[in-house]
Amino acid sequence: MAGTTVPRGHSRLVPATSTMKNMVAALRSTRGLSQGELAEAMGVSRQTINSIERGRYDPSLPLALALARFFATSVEALFDDTGHP
Amino acid sequence: MTPRRHPRRSKWFLPAFVLALGLVIFAAEGLGGHVSRGLQSLAIMAALALALLLGGRSDTVRGLRGDGRDERFAMIDLRATAVAGTAAIIAILGAWIVELARGHDGEPYRSLATLAGAAYLLAVAYLRWRG
């Protein structure tokens, strides 16, 4: 947002039109899970997991929390909103 | 917190709805004296219903039917509905203006445009109130 300052240590909000980088694919691979198996565990379609991993879709807050909990990590560690203008 | 499960419909719902709509169109065409045109419409709607019913291997078809819907497809559905609604409103406004330019009173496009505008404003007011 033009003209606004972001407190130190806080990142800017990610524009609604962009997607965030994430560690979902890497963590899923380390667990030896397929996209379909992760999708089944999360209650979504395989395409949704694929879209999240490819950075084409940002999950809802409940799904992001569920993914973080599933991988025993935090949402901040799983999703990276830095690097956006 | 677990992801909110989106309500999933039976895979039979949308094909049955499409077929029922085809039957209603056929009945209306029949009442209007156009039985053969009604049969054509019914055949098209029946083919669409069959394609929806048998297309279960496709995630897109399952999402459309509702039995494979999740949060991402719900968002796709919402956006697609907005695009379709915008296209319909633009077509109605265009037809209304053309009818006015031809010296007509603009009906039924004037009523349809009024309905669309009122529905939009009411939806905005309700959604804003709901938060």
Backbone of each chain as ProteinMPNN parsed JSONL, in Angstrom:
{"seq_chain_A": "MAGTTVPRGHSRLVPATSTMKNMVAALRSTRGLSQGELAEAMGVSRQTINSIERGRYDPSLPLALALARFFATSVEALFDDTGHP", "coords_chain_A": {"N_chain_A": [[0.844, -1.194, 0.0], [0.644, 2.13, -0.899], [2.289, 4.781, 0.729], [2.05, 3.822, 3.309], [3.599, 2.663, 6.287], [5.485, -0.147, 7.228], [5.711, -1.885, 10.193], [8.866, -2.618, 11.78], [10.097, -5.85, 11.349], [7.756, -6.875, 10.565], [6.155, -8.195, 7.754], [5.048, -6.925, 4.592], [1.614, -6.944, 3.575], [0.541, -9.608, 1.522], [-0.219, -9.082, -1.833], [-3.577, -9.515, -3.008], [-3.738, -10.71, -5.454], [-1.523, -12.219, -5.842], [0.431, -15.202, -5.196], [1.813, -17.175, -2.529], [5.118, -18.415, -1.871], [5.863, -21.776, -0.876], [6.476, -24.556, 1.391], [5.279, -26.937, 1.042], [5.429, -29.023, -0.911], [8.046, -29.935, -0.559], [8.076, -30.82, 2.14], [6.087, -32.744, 1.986], [7.301, -34.596, 0.297], [9.436, -35.441, 1.872], [8.08, -36.876, 3.739], [7.296, -38.969, 2.231], [4.867, -39.002, 0.942], [2.183, -39.082, -1.409], [0.625, -36.657, -3.604], [-2.066, -37.199, -3.695], [-2.489, -38.676, -1.354], [-1.905, -36.777, 0.621], [-3.869, -34.956, -0.011], [-6.158, -36.443, 0.592], [-5.837, -36.677, 3.341], [-6.194, -34.05, 4.066], [-8.694, -33.498, 3.207], [-9.274, -32.387, 0.736], [-9.138, -31.888, -2.865], [-6.822, -33.643, -5.077], [-5.9, -31.921, -7.013], [-6.063, -29.483, -5.774], [-4.045, -29.608, -3.826], [-1.896, -29.836, -5.592], [-2.059, -27.346, -6.882], [-1.537, -25.635, -4.751], [1.093, -26.38, -4.117], [2.395, -25.605, -6.433], [2.193, -22.945, -6.241], [0.015, -21.64, -7.22], [-2.326, -21.326, -5.972], [-3.49, -19.966, -3.006], [-4.079, -21.383, 0.088], [-7.056, -21.498, 2.206], [-7.303, -20.009, 5.504], [-8.037, -22.001, 7.514], [-7.236, -24.356, 6.118], [-4.53, -23.86, 5.689], [-3.626, -23.815, 8.326], [-4.246, -26.442, 9.033], [-2.533, -27.848, 7.335], [-0.07, -26.974, 8.314], [-0.194, -28.026, 10.889], [-0.343, -30.719, 10.298], [2.186, -31.2, 9.242], [3.651, -30.691, 11.43], [4.633, -28.115, 11.945], [4.936, -24.517, 11.704], [2.612, -22.085, 10.383], [3.934, -19.9, 9.365], [6.42, -20.978, 8.837], [5.784, -22.741, 6.886], [4.606, -21.324, 4.834], [5.732, -18.676, 2.783], [5.712, -15.337, 2.781], [7.387, -13.365, 2.094], [9.42, -11.325, -0.077], [7.626, -10.28, -1.728], [6.523, -7.309, -3.348]], "CA_chain_A": [[0.0, 0.0, 0.0], [1.443, 3.336, -0.991], [2.141, 5.738, 1.808], [1.964, 3.194, 4.624], [4.855, 2.084, 6.743], [5.326, -1.466, 7.82], [6.562, -1.979, 11.378], [10.027, -3.477, 11.643], [9.83, -7.24, 11.721], [6.494, -7.294, 9.959], [6.201, -8.115, 6.299], [3.871, -6.305, 3.977], [0.567, -7.879, 3.184], [0.695, -10.13, 0.172], [-1.337, -8.652, -2.673], [-4.571, -10.576, -3.185], [-3.62, -11.353, -6.757], [-0.325, -13.044, -5.928], [0.448, -16.36, -4.321], [3.022, -17.271, -1.726], [5.937, -19.618, -1.967], [5.608, -22.616, 0.291], [7.316, -25.74, 1.576], [4.39, -28.096, 1.098], [5.939, -30.119, -1.748], [9.268, -30.473, 0.054], [7.716, -31.576, 3.336], [5.334, -33.939, 1.567], [8.266, -35.558, -0.239], [10.206, -36.035, 2.965], [7.2, -37.856, 4.399], [6.999, -40.051, 1.302], [3.435, -38.992, 0.628], [1.767, -38.595, -2.722], [-0.317, -35.537, -3.51], [-3.38, -37.762, -3.412], [-2.564, -39.058, 0.065], [-2.002, -35.546, 1.404], [-5.206, -34.404, -0.284], [-7.104, -37.252, 1.355], [-5.69, -36.314, 4.759], [-6.668, -32.675, 4.259], [-10.088, -33.385, 2.792], [-9.412, -31.581, -0.479], [-8.794, -32.661, -4.057], [-5.398, -33.692, -5.415], [-5.594, -30.719, -7.789], [-5.874, -28.361, -4.847], [-2.679, -29.741, -3.295], [-0.993, -29.526, -6.695], [-2.085, -25.897, -7.107], [-0.843, -24.998, -3.625], [2.523, -26.629, -4.251], [2.917, -24.844, -7.568], [2.051, -21.519, -5.956], [-1.061, -21.044, -8.013], [-3.49, -21.148, -5.107], [-3.231, -19.811, -1.569], [-5.169, -22.052, 0.81], [-7.758, -20.742, 3.242], [-6.621, -20.07, 6.805], [-8.18, -23.339, 8.127], [-6.427, -25.364, 5.422], [-3.124, -23.559, 5.974], [-3.369, -24.282, 9.703], [-4.276, -27.911, 9.036], [-1.294, -28.301, 6.702], [1.024, -26.726, 9.255], [-0.334, -28.996, 11.979], [-0.037, -32.041, 9.744], [3.638, -31.305, 9.087], [4.23, -30.333, 12.732], [5.399, -26.882, 11.825], [4.06, -23.34, 11.815], [2.167, -21.534, 9.091], [4.987, -19.009, 8.878], [7.507, -21.799, 8.28], [5.272, -23.467, 5.717], [4.309, -20.369, 3.758], [6.659, -17.558, 2.772], [5.105, -14.166, 2.137], [8.42, -12.356, 1.83], [9.806, -11.277, -1.49], [6.596, -9.594, -2.512], [6.693, -5.854, -3.235]], "C_chain_A": [[0.877, 1.242, 0.0], [1.184, 4.212, 0.226], [2.028, 5.121, 3.186], [3.324, 2.643, 4.995], [4.567, 0.764, 7.415], [6.247, -1.556, 9.018], [7.723, -2.941, 11.156], [9.686, -4.888, 12.123], [8.526, -7.76, 11.159], [6.614, -7.178, 8.451], [4.953, -7.413, 5.799], [2.85, -7.377, 3.66], [0.818, -8.342, 1.759], [-0.49, -9.646, -0.662], [-2.279, -9.821, -2.941], [-4.388, -11.341, -4.478], [-2.408, -12.266, -6.848], [-0.445, -14.244, -5.0], [1.793, -16.443, -3.626], [3.818, -18.526, -2.076], [5.627, -20.475, -0.744], [6.473, -23.868, 0.259], [6.503, -27.03, 1.524], [4.967, -29.278, 0.308], [7.156, -30.766, -1.092], [8.936, -31.327, 1.277], [6.936, -32.844, 2.99], [6.292, -35.016, 1.058], [9.064, -36.236, 0.869], [9.381, -37.055, 3.743], [6.868, -39.04, 3.499], [5.534, -40.149, 0.925], [3.206, -38.547, -0.813], [0.835, -37.398, -2.522], [-1.715, -36.034, -3.142], [-3.541, -38.126, -1.948], [-2.679, -37.824, 0.964], [-3.388, -34.917, 1.226], [-6.265, -35.133, 0.533], [-7.061, -36.866, 2.839], [-6.268, -34.932, 5.049], [-8.132, -32.491, 3.863], [-10.305, -32.476, 1.602], [-9.026, -32.449, -1.675], [-7.286, -32.653, -4.298], [-4.987, -32.438, -6.181], [-5.359, -29.515, -6.886], [-4.479, -28.413, -4.226], [-1.674, -29.372, -4.368], [-0.922, -28.013, -6.925], [-1.376, -25.144, -5.982], [0.669, -25.157, -3.797], [3.154, -25.804, -5.373], [2.749, -23.342, -7.391], [0.957, -20.847, -6.752], [-2.311, -20.786, -7.168], [-3.042, -21.03, -3.66], [-4.383, -20.439, -0.804], [-5.855, -21.103, 1.791], [-6.976, -20.87, 4.551], [-6.814, -21.439, 7.477], [-7.318, -24.407, 7.451], [-4.939, -25.131, 5.66], [-2.749, -24.043, 7.373], [-3.328, -25.805, 9.76], [-3.01, -28.478, 8.406], [-0.111, -28.129, 7.656], [0.994, -27.742, 10.392], [0.052, -30.394, 11.505], [1.476, -32.243, 9.662], [4.384, -30.895, 10.357], [5.143, -29.119, 12.621], [4.437, -25.708, 11.975], [3.656, -22.869, 10.415], [3.263, -20.652, 8.502], [6.143, -19.8, 8.255], [7.07, -22.485, 6.985], [5.056, -22.533, 4.53], [5.198, -19.138, 3.897], [6.026, -16.385, 2.028], [6.122, -13.06, 1.923], [8.754, -12.37, 0.347], [8.752, -10.659, -2.361], [6.761, -8.097, -2.316], [5.703, -5.243, -2.267]], "O_chain_A": [[1.769, 1.368, 0.839], [0.053, 4.368, 0.688], [1.918, 5.859, 4.165], [4.098, 2.215, 4.139], [3.545, 0.585, 8.078], [7.449, -1.327, 8.885], [7.596, -3.939, 10.447], [9.067, -5.075, 13.171], [8.224, -8.949, 11.264], [7.117, -6.18, 7.934], [3.942, -7.322, 6.497], [3.178, -8.553, 3.5], [1.25, -7.569, 0.904], [-1.639, -9.786, -0.244], [-1.845, -10.964, -3.083], [-4.826, -12.485, -4.597], [-2.268, -13.01, -7.819], [-1.315, -14.29, -4.131], [2.781, -15.859, -4.073], [3.272, -19.54, -2.51], [5.187, -19.969, 0.289], [7.107, -24.193, -0.745], [6.987, -28.091, 1.917], [4.988, -30.404, 0.804], [7.284, -31.99, -1.072], [9.458, -32.431, 1.428], [7.107, -33.884, 3.626], [6.119, -36.199, 1.35], [9.335, -37.436, 0.818], [9.928, -37.986, 4.334], [6.237, -40.001, 3.938], [5.022, -41.229, 0.629], [3.956, -37.733, -1.354], [0.328, -37.159, -1.426], [-2.445, -35.39, -2.389], [-4.603, -37.911, -1.362], [-3.439, -37.815, 1.933], [-3.991, -34.419, 2.176], [-7.162, -34.508, 1.099], [-8.093, -36.746, 3.499], [-6.769, -34.676, 6.144], [-8.735, -31.457, 4.148], [-11.365, -31.866, 1.455], [-8.636, -33.606, -1.512], [-6.566, -31.788, -3.801], [-3.869, -31.947, -6.024], [-4.554, -28.638, -7.2], [-3.808, -27.387, -4.112], [-0.701, -28.671, -4.091], [0.161, -27.467, -7.138], [-0.7, -24.144, -6.222], [1.427, -24.199, -3.643], [4.299, -25.365, -5.269], [3.111, -22.559, -8.269], [0.967, -19.63, -6.938], [-3.238, -20.107, -7.609], [-2.311, -21.879, -3.151], [-5.54, -20.074, -1.015], [-5.317, -20.058, 2.154], [-6.104, -21.727, 4.686], [-5.836, -22.0, 7.971], [-6.74, -25.261, 8.124], [-4.174, -26.083, 5.814], [-1.676, -24.613, 7.572], [-2.487, -26.389, 10.444], [-2.471, -29.476, 8.885], [0.734, -29.015, 7.788], [2.035, -28.255, 10.804], [0.696, -31.152, 12.23], [1.985, -33.32, 9.973], [5.609, -30.768, 10.351], [6.264, -29.105, 13.131], [3.272, -25.886, 12.328], [4.282, -23.216, 9.414], [3.492, -20.655, 7.292], [6.762, -19.363, 7.285], [7.887, -22.769, 6.109], [5.292, -22.9, 3.378], [5.39, -18.622, 4.998], [5.832, -16.431, 0.813], [5.751, -11.931, 1.603], [8.414, -13.303, -0.38], [8.929, -10.518, -3.571], [7.107, -7.657, -1.219], [5.712, -4.03, -2.057]]}, "seq_chain_B": "MTPRRHPRRSKWFLPAFVLALGLVIFAAEGLGGHVSRGLQSLAIMAALALALLLGGRSDTVRGLRGDGRDERFAMIDLRATAVAGTAAIIAILGAWIVELARGHDGEPYRSLATLAGAAYLLAVAYLRWRG", "coords_chain_B": {"N_chain_B": [[-7.779, -26.996, 14.562], [-9.571, -28.019, 11.779], [-9.674, -28.26, 8.173], [-12.507, -26.699, 6.721], [-15.046, -28.712, 5.7], [-16.461, -28.737, 2.585], [-19.863, -28.663, 1.685], [-20.992, -31.515, 0.073], [-22.65, -32.525, -2.797], [-24.871, -35.107, -3.945], [-23.794, -37.163, -6.661], [-25.741, -37.449, -8.468], [-27.375, -35.27, -8.436], [-26.948, -32.846, -10.058], [-26.966, -33.87, -12.794], [-29.618, -34.858, -12.748], [-31.024, -32.51, -12.306], [-30.415, -31.052, -14.64], [-31.575, -32.701, -16.552], [-34.249, -32.566, -15.722], [-34.71, -29.857, -16.169], [-34.497, -29.869, -18.931], [-36.799, -31.333, -19.531], [-38.763, -29.574, -18.637], [-38.339, -27.445, -20.389], [-38.978, -28.755, -22.754], [-41.698, -29.264, -22.289], [-42.644, -26.633, -22.175], [-42.042, -25.735, -24.762], [-43.682, -27.499, -26.139], [-46.212, -26.656, -25.265], [-46.183, -24.232, -26.489], [-46.445, -24.949, -29.077], [-44.28, -25.925, -30.478], [-43.125, -28.649, -30.859], [-41.092, -30.249, -32.05], [-38.835, -28.629, -31.84], [-38.718, -28.532, -29.116], [-38.087, -31.181, -28.574], [-35.521, -31.289, -29.6], [-34.193, -29.582, -27.81], [-34.554, -31.047, -25.47], [-33.096, -33.337, -26.09], [-30.5, -32.304, -26.227], [-30.152, -31.42, -23.581], [-30.431, -33.851, -22.249], [-28.206, -35.22, -23.213], [-26.202, -33.646, -22.115], [-26.698, -34.085, -19.405], [-26.094, -36.799, -19.253], [-23.38, -36.769, -19.922], [-22.38, -35.38, -17.736], [-22.979, -37.178, -15.728], [-21.499, -39.443, -16.403], [-18.968, -38.524, -16.466], [-17.21, -38.828, -14.325], [-14.497, -39.299, -13.86], [-13.152, -37.028, -14.306], [-11.86, -34.295, -12.544], [-12.824, -31.762, -12.817], [-15.431, -32.144, -13.738], [-16.452, -33.518, -11.527], [-16.227, -31.507, -9.658], [-18.0, -29.624, -10.717], [-20.357, -31.086, -10.529], [-20.544, -31.312, -7.823], [-19.922, -33.343, -6.093], [-17.243, -33.552, -5.83], [-16.238, -31.343, -4.662], [-14.203, -28.831, -3.223], [-12.561, -26.317, -1.156], [-11.074, -24.823, -3.0], [-12.346, -25.323, -5.454], [-14.813, -24.315, -4.837], [-14.217, -21.61, -4.742], [-13.466, -21.218, -7.391], [-15.914, -21.746, -8.585], [-17.423, -19.627, -7.551], [-16.146, -17.398, -8.707], [-16.499, -17.977, -11.411], [-19.249, -17.859, -11.555], [-19.584, -15.146, -11.062], [-18.389, -14.09, -13.362], [-20.122, -15.109, -15.324], [-22.505, -13.865, -14.527], [-21.802, -11.169, -14.871], [-21.4, -11.138, -17.652], [-24.015, -11.704, -18.496], [-25.389, -9.456, -17.509], [-24.141, -7.383, -18.933], [-24.956, -8.075, -21.517], [-27.724, -7.774, -21.25], [-27.931, -5.02, -20.662], [-26.879, -3.991, -23.041], [-28.764, -4.919, -24.926], [-31.007, -3.62, -23.983], [-30.373, -0.907, -24.433], [-30.165, -0.942, -27.229], [-32.797, -1.563, -27.881], [-34.085, 0.744, -26.923], [-32.963, 2.617, -28.655], [-34.189, 1.856, -30.969], [-36.639, 2.825, -30.679], [-38.384, 1.52, -29.033], [-39.936, 0.454, -25.887], [-38.083, -0.774, -24.329], [-38.583, -3.031, -22.849], [-38.313, -6.619, -22.436], [-35.965, -5.989, -21.237], [-35.437, -3.765, -19.658], [-36.714, -4.341, -17.212], [-35.303, -6.628, -16.5], [-32.7, -5.601, -16.192], [-33.16, -3.848, -14.089], [-33.856, -5.682, -12.114], [-31.415, -7.085, -11.912], [-29.682, -5.052, -11.029], [-30.899, -4.332, -8.589], [-30.726, -6.756, -7.208], [-27.967, -6.992, -6.98], [-27.293, -4.743, -5.382], [-28.746, -5.323, -3.042], [-27.485, -7.7, -2.315], [-24.879, -6.789, -1.802], [-25.409, -5.081, 0.376], [-26.433, -6.932, 2.245], [-24.286, -8.761, 2.536], [-22.331, -7.078, 3.486], [-23.467, -6.288, 5.897], [-23.546, -8.74, 7.181], [-20.928, -9.125, 7.538]], "CA_chain_B": [[-8.742, -26.597, 13.517], [-9.457, -28.798, 10.545], [-10.278, -27.533, 7.061], [-13.956, -26.814, 6.648], [-15.478, -29.569, 4.599], [-17.529, -28.113, 1.809], [-20.974, -29.596, 1.489], [-20.908, -32.212, -1.208], [-23.929, -33.024, -3.263], [-24.863, -36.39, -4.631], [-23.388, -37.021, -8.059], [-26.943, -37.531, -9.288], [-28.184, -34.057, -8.336], [-26.858, -31.944, -11.211], [-27.549, -34.506, -13.988], [-31.081, -34.906, -12.619], [-31.521, -31.136, -12.477], [-30.293, -30.707, -16.065], [-32.608, -33.467, -17.269], [-35.555, -31.997, -15.354], [-34.819, -28.582, -16.885], [-34.79, -30.237, -20.316], [-38.218, -31.73, -19.609], [-39.574, -28.35, -18.491], [-38.218, -26.714, -21.664], [-39.757, -29.53, -23.729], [-43.121, -29.025, -22.008], [-42.959, -25.255, -22.564], [-42.043, -25.697, -26.234], [-44.886, -28.208, -26.573], [-47.359, -25.768, -25.046], [-46.093, -23.157, -27.471], [-46.671, -25.485, -30.408], [-43.005, -26.248, -31.141], [-42.746, -29.934, -30.269], [-39.804, -30.732, -32.578], [-37.788, -27.805, -31.227], [-38.655, -28.993, -27.73], [-37.364, -32.457, -28.562], [-34.102, -30.967, -29.786], [-33.698, -29.054, -26.531], [-34.524, -32.152, -24.515], [-31.978, -34.211, -26.461], [-29.256, -31.625, -25.823], [-30.067, -31.438, -22.118], [-30.215, -35.237, -21.826], [-26.803, -35.535, -23.515], [-25.392, -32.944, -21.107], [-26.895, -34.8, -18.138], [-25.358, -38.061, -19.35], [-21.95, -36.441, -19.864], [-22.07, -35.035, -16.341], [-23.083, -38.38, -14.896], [-20.458, -40.407, -16.753], [-17.656, -37.872, -16.492], [-16.708, -38.824, -12.951], [-13.037, -39.37, -13.757], [-12.643, -35.654, -14.387], [-12.052, -33.503, -11.324], [-13.649, -30.605, -13.162], [-16.824, -32.598, -13.759], [-16.853, -33.802, -10.136], [-16.397, -30.216, -9.002], [-19.254, -29.042, -11.212], [-21.48, -31.853, -9.977], [-20.631, -31.025, -6.399], [-19.461, -34.455, -5.26], [-15.791, -33.461, -5.665], [-15.998, -29.921, -4.421], [-13.475, -28.412, -2.026], [-12.531, -24.856, -1.044], [-10.569, -24.219, -4.24], [-13.367, -25.37, -6.488], [-15.875, -23.39, -4.428], [-13.783, -20.281, -5.162], [-13.571, -21.211, -8.858], [-17.347, -21.658, -8.885], [-17.853, -18.265, -7.229], [-15.612, -16.483, -9.725], [-17.148, -18.29, -12.69], [-20.604, -17.324, -11.455], [-19.469, -13.692, -11.22], [-18.126, -13.829, -14.787], [-21.366, -15.383, -16.058], [-23.448, -12.811, -14.172], [-21.363, -9.935, -15.528], [-21.685, -11.286, -19.087], [-25.464, -11.603, -18.681], [-25.791, -8.061, -17.262], [-23.674, -6.576, -20.078], [-25.83, -8.402, -22.652], [-29.039, -7.161, -20.984], [-27.803, -3.566, -20.832], [-26.705, -3.729, -24.469], [-30.045, -5.147, -25.605], [-31.909, -2.544, -23.525], [-30.015, 0.325, -25.145], [-30.533, -1.136, -28.636], [-34.258, -1.457, -27.955], [-34.433, 2.166, -26.761], [-32.578, 3.313, -29.884], [-35.152, 1.473, -32.005], [-37.899, 3.483, -30.381], [-39.235, 0.676, -28.2], [-39.899, 0.841, -24.463], [-36.96, -1.425, -23.657], [-38.981, -4.266, -22.148], [-38.222, -6.903, -20.997], [-34.587, -5.769, -20.762], [-35.442, -2.78, -18.57], [-37.05, -5.044, -15.962], [-34.199, -7.53, -16.148], [-31.597, -4.771, -15.707], [-33.566, -3.372, -12.764], [-33.733, -6.828, -11.211], [-29.988, -7.364, -11.688], [-29.129, -3.977, -10.201], [-31.459, -4.444, -7.231], [-30.156, -7.955, -6.579], [-26.57, -6.694, -6.636], [-27.251, -3.824, -4.243], [-29.205, -6.056, -1.862], [-26.437, -8.658, -1.933], [-23.789, -6.02, -1.178], [-25.871, -4.624, 1.695], [-26.539, -8.081, 3.146], [-22.959, -9.326, 2.816], [-21.617, -6.106, 4.312], [-24.065, -6.366, 7.226], [-23.167, -10.014, 7.789], [-19.537, -9.013, 7.916]], "C_chain_B": [[-8.525, -27.463, 12.28], [-10.116, -28.017, 9.408], [-11.775, -27.776, 7.017], [-14.32, -27.656, 5.435], [-16.612, -28.872, 3.864], [-18.629, -29.124, 1.581], [-20.912, -30.21, 0.104], [-22.264, -32.782, -1.56], [-23.75, -34.424, -3.812], [-24.486, -36.174, -6.092], [-24.596, -37.066, -9.003], [-27.684, -36.206, -9.367], [-28.147, -33.217, -9.616], [-27.361, -32.603, -12.503], [-29.075, -34.557, -13.933], [-31.7, -33.529, -12.822], [-31.505, -30.736, -13.95], [-31.375, -31.424, -16.869], [-34.002, -32.906, -16.97], [-35.779, -30.663, -16.064], [-35.135, -28.831, -18.362], [-36.252, -30.616, -20.499], [-39.137, -30.513, -19.499], [-39.541, -27.547, -19.788], [-39.048, -27.422, -22.742], [-41.257, -29.266, -23.539], [-43.524, -27.618, -22.446], [-43.025, -25.121, -24.081], [-43.299, -26.382, -26.778], [-46.132, -27.352, -26.419], [-47.377, -24.631, -26.065], [-46.242, -23.64, -28.899], [-45.405, -25.818, -31.182], [-42.448, -27.548, -30.563], [-41.368, -30.38, -30.757], [-38.646, -29.922, -31.985], [-37.613, -28.197, -29.761], [-37.896, -30.304, -27.605], [-35.863, -32.236, -28.743], [-33.489, -30.467, -28.472], [-33.562, -30.173, -25.506], [-33.349, -33.084, -24.809], [-30.648, -33.605, -26.029], [-29.077, -31.69, -24.311], [-29.827, -32.852, -21.597], [-28.772, -35.653, -22.08], [-25.879, -34.883, -22.488], [-25.49, -33.661, -19.76], [-26.096, -36.103, -18.128], [-23.854, -37.819, -19.238], [-21.537, -36.107, -18.44], [-22.045, -36.284, -15.465], [-21.92, -39.335, -15.138], [-19.054, -39.809, -16.717], [-16.973, -37.834, -15.147], [-15.207, -38.915, -12.804], [-12.411, -37.981, -13.773], [-12.925, -34.91, -13.094], [-12.934, -32.291, -11.591], [-15.125, -30.982, -13.149], [-17.297, -32.88, -12.338], [-17.055, -32.512, -9.355], [-17.694, -29.547, -9.421], [-20.455, -29.746, -10.601], [-21.66, -31.58, -8.5], [-20.126, -32.147, -5.522], [-17.939, -34.444, -5.096], [-15.371, -32.05, -5.341], [-15.201, -29.693, -3.146], [-13.373, -26.892, -2.063], [-12.051, -24.191, -2.323], [-11.631, -24.224, -5.323], [-14.537, -24.458, -6.129], [-15.522, -21.966, -4.848], [-13.866, -20.153, -6.69], [-15.035, -21.024, -9.265], [-17.869, -20.242, -8.648], [-17.401, -17.284, -8.305], [-16.287, -16.711, -11.069], [-18.578, -17.759, -12.704], [-20.594, -15.805, -11.635], [-19.234, -13.323, -12.678], [-19.406, -14.013, -15.598], [-22.398, -14.289, -15.787], [-23.094, -11.494, -14.844], [-21.678, -9.978, -17.015], [-23.18, -11.107, -19.356], [-25.929, -10.155, -18.508], [-25.357, -7.163, -18.429], [-24.581, -6.813, -21.29], [-27.203, -7.739, -22.474], [-28.978, -5.652, -21.193], [-27.68, -3.199, -22.308], [-28.019, -3.86, -25.218], [-31.047, -4.052, -25.237], [-31.648, -1.262, -24.317], [-30.392, 0.228, -26.625], [-32.046, -0.978, -28.804], [-34.719, -0.004, -27.811], [-34.133, 2.934, -28.047], [-33.535, 2.993, -31.027], [-36.536, 2.09, -31.76], [-38.862, 2.656, -29.569], [-39.114, 1.094, -26.738], [-38.797, 0.127, -23.667], [-37.307, -2.668, -22.877], [-38.681, -5.489, -23.008], [-36.861, -6.585, -20.393], [-34.528, -4.76, -19.617], [-35.729, -3.459, -17.225], [-35.92, -5.963, -15.519], [-33.004, -6.748, -15.597], [-31.907, -4.236, -14.313], [-33.419, -4.475, -11.73], [-32.27, -7.116, -10.873], [-29.374, -6.312, -10.775], [-29.611, -4.073, -8.768], [-30.863, -5.638, -6.495], [-28.719, -7.703, -6.143], [-26.494, -5.811, -5.395], [-27.701, -4.508, -2.951], [-28.147, -7.035, -1.371], [-25.282, -7.949, -1.252], [-24.189, -5.596, 0.23], [-25.911, -5.782, 2.684], [-25.156, -8.615, 3.535], [-22.14, -8.385, 3.692], [-22.147, -6.149, 5.748], [-23.627, -7.647, 7.946], [-21.691, -10.011, 8.191], [-18.645, -9.899, 7.107]], "O_chain_B": [[-7.399, -27.607, 11.805], [-11.011, -27.206, 9.647], [-12.254, -28.888, 7.24], [-13.949, -27.347, 4.303], [-17.604, -28.468, 4.471], [-18.365, -30.297, 1.316], [-20.795, -29.51, -0.902], [-22.93, -33.425, -0.748], [-22.638, -34.866, -4.103], [-24.811, -35.146, -6.686], [-24.48, -36.758, -10.189], [-28.524, -36.016, -10.248], [-29.192, -32.912, -10.19], [-28.111, -31.971, -13.247], [-29.747, -34.329, -14.939], [-32.763, -33.396, -13.429], [-32.466, -30.151, -14.45], [-32.007, -30.838, -17.748], [-34.834, -32.788, -17.87], [-36.889, -30.367, -16.506], [-35.928, -28.111, -18.97], [-36.87, -30.262, -21.502], [-40.159, -30.432, -20.18], [-40.565, -27.032, -20.238], [-39.731, -26.777, -23.537], [-41.989, -29.069, -24.509], [-44.598, -27.419, -23.013], [-43.929, -24.486, -24.624], [-43.904, -25.917, -27.744], [-46.992, -27.312, -27.299], [-48.436, -24.136, -26.451], [-46.176, -22.843, -29.836], [-45.445, -25.977, -32.402], [-41.432, -27.547, -29.868], [-40.557, -30.844, -29.956], [-37.596, -30.481, -31.666], [-36.501, -28.192, -29.234], [-37.153, -30.512, -26.646], [-35.043, -32.909, -28.118], [-32.399, -30.887, -28.084], [-32.578, -30.238, -24.768], [-32.686, -33.562, -23.89], [-29.773, -34.309, -25.526], [-27.986, -31.98, -23.818], [-29.106, -33.039, -20.617], [-28.175, -36.356, -21.265], [-24.901, -35.485, -22.045], [-24.49, -33.823, -19.06], [-25.496, -36.463, -17.115], [-23.143, -38.556, -18.556], [-20.463, -36.508, -17.991], [-21.201, -36.425, -14.58], [-21.414, -39.959, -14.206], [-18.068, -40.518, -16.917], [-16.228, -36.898, -14.858], [-14.681, -38.636, -11.726], [-11.286, -37.787, -13.313], [-14.054, -34.885, -12.604], [-13.688, -31.848, -10.725], [-15.963, -30.247, -12.625], [-18.419, -32.523, -11.978], [-17.936, -32.425, -8.5], [-18.404, -28.974, -8.595], [-21.435, -29.113, -10.206], [-22.775, -31.61, -7.98], [-19.916, -31.944, -4.327], [-17.396, -35.229, -4.319], [-14.278, -31.615, -5.703], [-15.49, -30.293, -2.111], [-14.013, -26.243, -2.891], [-12.546, -23.128, -2.699], [-11.799, -23.233, -6.035], [-15.18, -23.893, -7.014], [-16.394, -21.2, -5.259], [-14.281, -19.119, -7.214], [-15.349, -20.247, -10.167], [-18.654, -19.72, -9.438], [-18.178, -16.443, -8.757], [-16.609, -15.76, -11.781], [-19.061, -17.271, -13.726], [-21.482, -15.243, -12.277], [-19.81, -12.357, -13.178], [-19.738, -13.187, -16.448], [-23.084, -13.837, -16.704], [-23.973, -10.783, -15.33], [-22.159, -8.998, -17.584], [-23.57, -10.445, -20.317], [-26.769, -9.678, -19.272], [-26.111, -6.291, -18.86], [-24.931, -5.873, -22.004], [-27.772, -7.21, -23.429], [-29.862, -5.07, -21.823], [-28.286, -2.234, -22.774], [-28.353, -3.015, -26.049], [-31.835, -3.613, -26.074], [-32.577, -0.618, -24.805], [-30.88, 1.196, -27.208], [-32.513, -0.341, -29.748], [-35.643, 0.425, -28.503], [-34.916, 3.778, -28.482], [-33.673, 3.788, -31.958], [-37.468, 1.894, -32.54], [-40.026, 3.026, -29.418], [-38.312, 1.958, -26.385], [-38.607, 0.393, -22.481], [-36.425, -3.302, -22.298], [-38.788, -5.397, -24.231], [-36.607, -6.857, -19.22], [-33.691, -4.87, -18.721], [-35.065, -3.181, -16.227], [-35.615, -6.069, -14.331], [-32.367, -7.186, -14.639], [-31.025, -4.176, -13.456], [-32.929, -4.25, -10.623], [-31.921, -7.359, -9.717], [-28.631, -6.644, -9.852], [-28.826, -3.914, -7.833], [-30.536, -5.551, -5.311], [-28.301, -8.142, -5.072], [-25.73, -6.09, -4.47], [-27.108, -4.297, -1.893], [-27.935, -7.185, -0.167], [-24.758, -8.431, -0.248], [-23.406, -5.734, 1.17], [-25.477, -5.641, 3.827], [-24.89, -8.884, 4.706], [-21.356, -8.827, 4.532], [-21.373, -6.058, 6.701], [-23.371, -7.644, 9.151], [-21.261, -10.777, 9.053], [-17.432, -9.911, 7.315]]}, "name": "protein", "num_of_chains": 2, "seq": "MAGTTVPRGHSRLVPATSTMKNMVAALRSTRGLSQGELAEAMGVSRQTINSIERGRYDPSLPLALALARFFATSVEALFDDTGHPMTPRRHPRRSKWFLPAFVLALGLVIFAAEGLGGHVSRGLQSLAIMAALALALLLGGRSDTVRGLRGDGRDERFAMIDLRATAVAGTAAIIAILGAWIVELARGHDGEPYRSLATLAGAAYLLAVAYLRWRG"}
